[in-house]
Amino acid sequence: MADPSPPVVVLGVGGAGKSLALRRLMGLQKSGRVEAHVDADVVPSVGVDISTIAIDKKRNVCMKEIGGAMMPLWPTYVANQSTGMMYVVDAADSFQLAASAAAFHHLCGLPALDGKPVLLVLNKIDSPRVLARGDIEATFDIDAARAVLGARLTVIEASAGRG
């Protein structure tokens, strides 16, 4: 198996679904398809968890999940140890949305992200409490983020719990 590349940092406020999203990706890697069931009993990350996902026989991606409790240190991880960023948002949590958006914009403005891809994952879209995508994009001011990041920003909807 190939050596893993420098990591993609996986960030998001507590409870956004970072760990479960990575678990889902690991299941996809092993089976080649989206598994119907992934154990959703996830212990919240309080530190750093590292996962390596094989893309093919020659390429791996190292994913470094930094727990929400470590938010003050996120810029350090982005600056020193990343090839890109995956930012996970709980699309059904109206209470944390503004704080999550503020953290995201702070990170997007870091010079260390220049030239690196950014994936914004709107997670938990299967929740009955999910917010409208337009409202989430307005809170996150996606137009401003695109002005900074350009084509390097990709926004997707997902359900880490259901696949």
ABEGO torsion letter per residue (X at the ends): XBBBBBBBBBBEBBGAGAAAAAAAAAAAAAAGBBBABBBABBBBBABBBBBBBBABAABBBBBBBBBAAAAAAAAAAAAAABAEBBBBBBAABAAAAAAAAAAAAAAAABAAABGBBBBBBBBGAABAABBBAAAAAAAAGAAAAAAAAEAABBBBBBBAAAX
